[in-house]
Amino acid sequence: MILNPQDTIAAMATPSGGAIGIIRVSGPDAIAITTKLFSKDLTCAKANSLHYGNLHTPQGELLDDVMVSIYRSPHSYTGEDATEISCHGSRYIMRKALQALIDAGCRQAMPGEYTQRSYLNNKMDLSQAEAVADLVSSSNRASHKLALSQLRGHFSNELGQLREQLLKITSLFELELDFSDHEELEFADRTNLLGLTDKILKHINTLIHSFETGNALKNGIPVAIIGKTNVGKSTLLNKLLHEEKAIVSDIHGTTRDVIEDTTEIDGITFRFIDTAGIRNTQDKVEQLGIKRTYQKLDEAIIVLWIIDRSVTNTEVNRMQEKCRDKKLILVRNKIDLEQKHIAPIEYRPLVEISAKYGKGIDDLEAALINSANIPEINENSVIVTNIRHYEALTKARESIMRVTESMQMGLSGDLVSEDLRICLDQLAEITGTPITPNEVLGNIFKHFCIGK
């Protein structure tokens, strides 16, 4: 929803109840309205300056001693004149201060309106605006670094490179259309352009394939814990989560429903799913739990199969077949008990643990990190984490593939040009910066000087 940009808005930038609270004001009258409530005149205050004084209601009631930060357009988060009032974090004080600002002429900001104004004032593109929400909600080191990378514009820069390459191709075909009366002229050398479109396609594919990693890092890598009844699945879950999440009992079939929770290992969030033990049973409730076990097995990226000493290589081969598109880790539990007649298992990784006493858990966590196969994440990493971006990139890939096919078939430039524009439009959907005819025209004159 696009709200009136001429309104001056105010909102709490921090939750109330802490030692310090911040109220943010932004808009054309931000400094003037703050001055009405402040003990000093701020109208001529320098940008990026800090001022100490008293904050009053419009009726003159003293509210608090505060610090006021001054920001002037365009050098603020929203690109507008803005102030930030730092007061004591009392719920009463912050509520009264916000009400005083509204009484003095501000409007209560809507959710996300500050970032929306930042986008509308060209302080960031749409993908960067979405990164703000990801940064606020980041729950581990990896997701924090990815959100920070996107906020700093690294993903936007990748798309910008694709945009420039596509604009170059589009400009060439537009030139051919403009000189369509001269059939002998071919500005767009098909062989060179096929090489360029192949390069673009590979770049888009790399971004698309990164979504699986990005989505897992953002929402947690799903790990299904499966096995027969009473092999220690729930005990292992509790040990990995460092809390008593699941009921542990010697009675077979105790876990009848799926239990899920997350924990962080080496900066990466894993979403563990404890499932009902697999066995033949006439209990209808337990049968339903076992059915859900197989459903969760399909959803998992990593499978921890908890085994006992009786498991054979034949059974392992069958499980490998069921998990052929997943990372399977065999976990032999209860090594604290006497292990007689253990069947030799050829499959690796095989981790031996005692979930009850915590033995081997470090080895299991290392196996999980290794199976997750997450690339090194830093503030410059470009990995797609947003489903909207993934869908737009998928459509862009379809368009560039049609461009390649059309050129290989020798189709006319107007058909190729149409698919190029669709590809450009899909990339523009991500950043919110559509391609204009003037950009294509400008690119023509920038790179191709006809007749001077």
C-alpha positions as a printed Julia matrix, in Angstrom:
452×3 Matrix{Float64}:
  0.0     0.0     0.0
  1.49    3.38   -1.08
  0.78    5.93    1.64
  1.0     9.72    1.38
  4.76   10.56    1.2
  4.03   14.1     2.41
  2.95   12.82    5.81
  5.47   13.04    8.62
  5.43    9.68   10.37
  6.49    8.51   13.82
  6.91    5.1    15.47
  8.81    3.29   18.19
 12.05    1.96   16.73
 12.72   -0.2    19.82
 10.37   -2.15   22.08
  9.3    -0.4    25.25
 10.32   -1.72   28.64
 14.09   -1.55   28.23
 16.65    0.84   29.68
 16.67    3.03   26.54
 13.95    3.55   23.96
 14.13    5.18   20.51
 11.3     6.88   18.64
 11.89    7.6    14.98
 10.33   10.55   13.12
 10.6    10.95    9.33
  9.1    13.26    6.74
  9.13   16.87    5.53
  8.17   18.29    8.96
 10.16   15.86   11.12
 12.55   18.48   12.51
  9.88   21.19   12.92
  7.5    18.86   14.8
 10.28   17.57   17.06
 11.23   21.18   17.83
  7.66   21.86   19.05
  8.18   19.27   21.8
 11.86   19.9    22.55
 13.43   22.46   24.87
 15.75   23.73   22.11
 15.21   25.05   18.58
 16.38   22.35   16.14
 15.31   23.98   12.88
 18.84   25.17   12.09
 20.64   22.2    13.65
 23.37   20.61   11.56
 22.85   17.24    9.97
 24.15   14.23   11.93
 24.22   16.19   15.17
 23.1    15.16   18.66
 21.21   17.39   21.1
 20.4    17.0    24.81
 17.28   18.55   26.32
 13.77   18.04   27.7
 10.82   16.54   25.86
  7.35   17.96   26.57
  3.81   17.28   25.41
  2.17   20.0    23.24
  0.46   21.13   26.46
  3.84   21.67   28.18
  3.91   18.58   30.43
  7.49   17.4    31.0
  7.99   13.82   29.79
 11.71   13.02   29.99
 15.3    14.11   29.48
 16.2    12.95   25.97
 18.83   12.98   23.25
 17.68   13.97   19.75
 19.61   12.94   16.61
 19.16   15.1    13.5
 19.31   13.74    9.94
 18.72   15.81    6.84
 17.58   14.67    3.4
 18.88   12.77    1.52
 21.34   11.44    4.12
 18.98    9.4     6.27
 17.56    5.88    6.24
 14.41    7.03    4.44
 16.09    9.74    2.37
 13.93   12.35    4.15
 14.5    14.76    7.0
 14.39   12.66   10.16
 14.93   12.7    13.9
 15.48    9.97   16.45
 14.46   10.64   20.05
 16.36    8.55   22.61
 14.51    8.45   25.92
 14.18    6.11   28.89
 12.54    2.86   27.81
  9.54    3.06   30.16
  6.35    1.91   28.45
  4.57    4.95   29.84
  7.21    7.43   28.64
  7.47    5.96   25.14
  3.7     5.75   24.73
  3.27    9.37   25.92
  6.13   10.6    23.7
  4.66    8.91   20.62
  1.22   10.34   21.4
  2.78   13.81   21.82
  4.34   13.55   18.35
  1.0    12.51   16.85
 -0.77   15.39   18.62
  1.88   17.76   17.22
  1.25   16.71   13.61
  2.78   13.28   12.97
  0.97   10.2    11.72
  1.57    6.76   13.24
  3.8     4.87   10.8
  2.43    1.71    9.24
  4.42   -1.57    9.42
  7.38   -1.38    7.06
  6.67    2.21    6.03
 10.17    3.49    6.82
 11.75    0.9     4.55
  9.04    1.53    1.93
 10.0     5.21    1.9
 13.65    4.27    1.62
 12.8     2.26   -1.5
 10.58    4.99   -2.99
 13.35    7.54   -2.41
 15.89    5.3    -4.19
 17.92    4.58   -1.08
 17.63    0.84   -1.79
 15.98   -1.51   -4.26
 13.29   -4.09   -3.49
 15.72   -6.94   -2.86
 17.61   -4.79   -0.34
 14.33   -3.79    1.32
 13.46   -7.47    1.74
 16.92   -8.03    3.22
 16.04   -5.63    6.05
 13.3    -8.02    7.22
 15.66  -10.99    6.81
 18.32   -9.23    8.86
 15.88   -8.5    11.67
 14.65  -12.12   11.73
 18.05  -13.8    11.21
 18.46  -16.58   13.76
 21.98  -17.82   13.06
 25.35  -16.64   11.82
 24.87  -17.87    8.26
 21.43  -16.27    7.72
 22.73  -13.03    9.28
 25.66  -12.89    6.84
 23.42  -13.62    3.84
 20.94  -10.89    4.82
 23.82   -8.45    5.38
 25.27   -9.32    1.95
 21.92   -8.7     0.26
 21.36   -5.46    2.17
 24.76   -4.19    1.03
 23.68   -4.75   -2.57
 25.81   -7.75   -3.6
 22.79   -9.62   -5.0
 21.62   -6.42   -6.73
 25.07   -6.06   -8.3
 24.86   -9.62   -9.66
 21.51   -8.8   -11.23
 22.95   -5.52  -12.52
 25.63   -7.43  -14.42
 23.0    -9.66  -16.0
 20.93   -6.6   -16.83
 23.85   -4.91  -18.62
 24.57   -8.01  -20.7
 20.92   -8.4   -21.65
 20.62   -4.7   -22.49
 23.58   -5.02  -24.84
 21.92   -7.9   -26.72
 18.54   -6.15  -26.75
 20.09   -2.96  -28.13
 21.67   -4.88  -31.0
 18.35   -6.44  -31.99
 16.57   -3.1   -31.64
 19.1    -1.63  -34.07
 18.36   -4.38  -36.58
 14.65   -3.64  -36.29
 15.28    0.08  -36.81
 17.24   -0.74  -40.0
 14.86   -3.47  -41.17
 14.75   -1.9   -44.67
 18.38   -2.9   -45.09
 18.25   -6.67  -44.87
 21.97   -6.94  -45.56
 22.76   -5.25  -42.21
 23.24   -7.56  -39.23
 24.33   -5.75  -36.1
 23.79   -8.78  -33.87
 26.34  -11.45  -34.79
 24.48  -14.63  -33.9
 27.57  -16.68  -33.06
 28.88  -14.11  -30.57
 25.43  -13.59  -29.08
 24.88  -17.32  -28.59
 28.06  -17.38  -26.53
 26.83  -14.41  -24.5
 23.37  -15.92  -23.88
 25.01  -19.19  -22.81
 27.08  -17.21  -20.29
 23.94  -15.45  -19.02
 22.09  -18.77  -18.73
 24.91  -20.28  -16.65
 24.9   -17.22  -14.38
 21.13  -17.47  -13.84
 21.39  -21.23  -13.23
 24.02  -20.66  -10.55
 21.7   -18.26   -8.73
 18.73  -20.64   -9.07
 20.69  -23.62   -7.75
 21.83  -21.57   -4.75
 18.21  -21.31   -3.57
 18.21  -24.79   -2.03
 21.16  -23.78    0.15
 19.71  -20.35    0.89
 16.31  -21.68    1.84
 17.88  -24.29    4.13
 20.06  -21.68    5.83
 17.13  -19.34    6.3
 14.59  -21.87    7.59
 16.86  -24.57    8.99
 18.2   -27.72    7.32
 15.54  -30.45    7.84
 16.97  -33.6     9.45
 14.73  -36.64    9.93
 15.61  -38.97   12.81
 14.29  -42.43   11.91
 14.7   -45.98   13.12
 12.96  -48.86   14.84
 11.15  -48.4    18.11
 13.23  -48.03   21.26
 16.58  -47.44   19.53
 17.02  -44.04   21.23
 15.66  -41.53   18.68
 13.96  -39.33   21.3
 16.98  -39.52   23.61
 19.19  -38.35   20.74
 16.79  -35.52   19.89
 16.89  -34.28   23.48
 20.7   -34.46   23.49
 21.0   -32.49   20.24
 18.5   -29.83   21.41
 20.02  -29.64   24.92
 16.56  -29.94   26.47
 13.96  -32.58   27.32
 11.77  -32.04   24.27
 10.6   -35.61   23.68
  9.29  -38.23   26.11
 11.82  -41.02   26.68
 10.61  -44.47   27.71
 11.58  -48.14   27.43
  8.05  -48.85   26.18
  7.95  -49.49   22.44
  5.95  -47.0    20.37
  6.14  -44.1    22.86
  6.61  -41.51   20.07
  3.42  -41.57   18.02
  3.57  -38.14   16.42
  6.23  -36.02   14.8
  8.23  -33.73   17.12
 10.2   -30.87   15.54
 12.6   -28.28   16.91
 15.72  -26.42   15.82
 19.21  -25.94   17.17
 22.34  -24.21   15.9
 25.51  -26.15   15.12
 28.58  -24.22   14.02
 26.48  -21.21   12.99
 23.97  -23.24   10.94
 20.4   -24.0    12.0
 19.28  -27.64   11.79
 15.6   -28.53   12.08
 15.43  -31.97   13.71
 12.35  -34.12   13.25
 11.85  -37.0    15.68
  9.54  -39.58   14.13
  7.54  -42.57   15.27
  9.49  -45.83   15.44
  9.07  -48.06   12.38
  7.62  -51.49   13.17
  4.64  -53.71   12.39
  1.79  -52.75   14.69
 -2.01  -53.07   14.91
 -2.33  -49.83   16.87
 -4.13  -47.39   14.52
 -2.69  -44.29   16.22
  0.83  -45.68   15.98
  0.2   -46.64   12.34
 -0.71  -43.01   11.64
  2.54  -41.9    13.3
  4.55  -44.33   11.14
  2.82  -42.96    8.03
  3.91  -39.48    9.03
  7.45  -40.8     9.52
  7.64  -41.67    5.82
  6.17  -38.26    4.91
  8.85  -36.46    6.92
 11.48  -38.68    5.35
 10.48  -37.22    1.98
 10.83  -33.65    3.31
 14.27  -34.13    4.87
 17.59  -33.16    3.31
 19.57  -35.24    5.82
 18.42  -38.53    7.35
 19.8   -39.85   10.64
 19.04  -43.57   10.68
 19.45  -44.84   14.23
 20.43  -48.51   14.09
 21.19  -51.3    16.52
 23.79  -54.06   16.27
 21.47  -56.35   14.29
 21.23  -54.19   11.15
 22.65  -55.91    8.05
 24.19  -54.55    4.86
 21.09  -55.71    2.98
 18.92  -53.45    5.14
 21.39  -50.61    4.66
 21.2   -51.01    0.88
 17.4   -50.83    1.03
 17.56  -47.65    3.11
 20.1   -46.14    0.7
 17.63  -46.73   -2.11
 14.85  -44.97   -0.17
 17.2   -42.05    0.57
 19.0   -41.9    -2.79
 18.32  -38.14   -3.2
 19.23  -37.34    0.43
 22.27  -37.39    2.69
 22.06  -40.55    4.84
 24.02  -40.86    8.08
 24.0   -44.17    9.98
 24.08  -43.74   13.74
 24.76  -46.79   15.88
 23.43  -45.92   19.35
 23.91  -47.42   22.83
 27.65  -48.06   22.57
 27.67  -47.86   26.38
 26.03  -51.32   26.41
 27.83  -54.55   25.71
 28.04  -54.92   21.94
 28.12  -58.6    21.0
 27.68  -60.03   17.54
 27.73  -56.63   15.81
 27.08  -56.99   12.09
 29.89  -55.31   10.07
 28.52  -52.35    8.12
 30.3   -51.19    4.98
 28.36  -47.93    4.57
 29.89  -44.59    5.55
 29.34  -42.22    7.28
 28.68  -44.42   10.28
 28.82  -42.69   13.66
 28.81  -44.6    16.95
 27.26  -42.81   19.92
 25.67  -43.13   23.3
 22.78  -40.69   23.26
 22.13  -41.43   26.92
 25.6   -40.36   28.06
 26.45  -37.92   25.24
 29.34  -39.97   23.83
 30.07  -39.4    20.15
 27.71  -36.4    19.83
 30.58  -34.17   18.68
 31.36  -36.69   15.92
 27.69  -36.74   14.92
 27.53  -32.94   14.77
 30.65  -32.92   12.59
 29.0   -35.48   10.27
 25.9   -33.25   10.07
 27.98  -30.21    9.09
 29.83  -32.27    6.5
 26.6   -33.7     5.03
 24.98  -30.26    4.89
 27.82  -29.26    2.52
 27.21  -25.55    3.08
 29.69  -23.3     1.25
 31.74  -20.78    3.19
 29.38  -17.89    3.98
 30.63  -14.31    4.32
 29.29  -10.79    3.87
 30.03  -10.95    0.11
 28.23  -14.25   -0.56
 25.43  -14.17   -3.12
 22.9   -16.91   -2.37
 19.19  -16.7    -3.19
 17.03  -17.03   -0.06
 13.72  -15.54   -1.21
 11.06  -17.62   -2.99
  9.95  -14.54   -4.98
 13.47  -14.1    -6.33
 13.7   -17.82   -7.12
 10.46  -17.76   -9.12
 11.49  -14.64  -11.06
 14.89  -16.17  -11.88
 13.21  -19.4   -13.04
 11.0   -17.43  -15.44
 14.02  -15.42  -16.63
 15.82  -18.7   -17.36
 12.89  -19.91  -19.46
 12.99  -16.67  -21.46
 16.75  -16.75  -22.12
 16.46  -20.41  -23.19
 13.84  -19.35  -25.74
 16.22  -16.63  -26.95
 18.92  -19.23  -27.54
 16.53  -21.58  -29.35
 15.19  -18.74  -31.52
 18.68  -17.68  -32.6
 19.68  -21.28  -33.33
 16.56  -21.65  -35.49
 17.29  -18.38  -37.29
 14.03  -16.71  -36.25
 13.47  -13.0   -36.81
 14.94  -10.41  -34.48
 11.55   -9.13  -33.27
 10.72  -12.56  -31.77
 14.12  -12.8   -30.11
 13.81   -9.24  -28.83
 10.45   -9.99  -27.2
 11.9   -12.86  -25.14
 14.88  -10.69  -24.18
 12.5    -8.06  -22.83
 10.59  -10.71  -20.85
 13.88  -11.85  -19.3
 14.8    -8.26  -18.42
 11.34   -7.7   -16.92
 11.67  -10.77  -14.69
 15.0    -9.57  -13.31
 13.49   -6.12  -12.82
 10.7    -7.73  -10.76
 13.34   -8.65   -8.17
 14.83   -5.2    -7.73
 11.75   -3.12   -8.62
 13.66   -1.19  -11.31
 11.89   -1.76  -14.66
 13.66   -1.33  -17.98
 12.51    1.8   -19.84
 12.68    2.45  -23.61
 15.08    5.31  -22.86
 17.53    2.87  -21.27
 17.6     0.75  -24.43
 17.94    3.89  -26.54
 20.71    5.21  -24.32
 22.56    1.91  -24.55
 22.4     2.07  -28.34
 23.94    5.53  -28.49
 26.45    4.67  -25.78
 27.93    1.67  -27.54
 26.96    1.99  -31.21
 27.61    5.32  -32.88
 25.77    5.25  -36.24
 27.02    7.87  -38.71
 28.04   10.23  -35.86
